[in-house]
Amino acid sequence: MRTALLVTACLSSLMLTSACATDRGERRAAFRGAVIGAAGGAAVSAIAGGDVAQGAAIGAAGGAVIGAVTHDGRRRDVYRDNRGREYWEDDRGRRRYVRH
């Protein structure tokens, strides 16, 4: 039961973050972050004596967000336009809007 819950939680967070990513590189970075976060969250939870599935789900969600924001190992500065929408600029200077 725990394994099924863990797999479901990880896949759900991966699908959610990949749906919010704007390009292929960002989706890859979010996926890598989610996988690393899930492993780290499960390990910390197991060491601390908590629920491993819950730790993995929290780690996957956090890792995916961090992976998408720090795409290619670089931190992205997020700006706000005059309408209040958040965006970041890619390497070519184009605006990429953040989807929530």
PyMOL commands that set and color helices and strands:
alter all, ss='L'
color gray80, all
select helices_A, chain A and resi 2-20+24-48+52-69+71-73
alter helices_A, ss='H'
color red, helices_A
select strands_A, chain A and resi 79-80+86-89+95-97
alter strands_A, ss='S'
color yellow, strands_A
deselect
rebuild
show_as cartoon
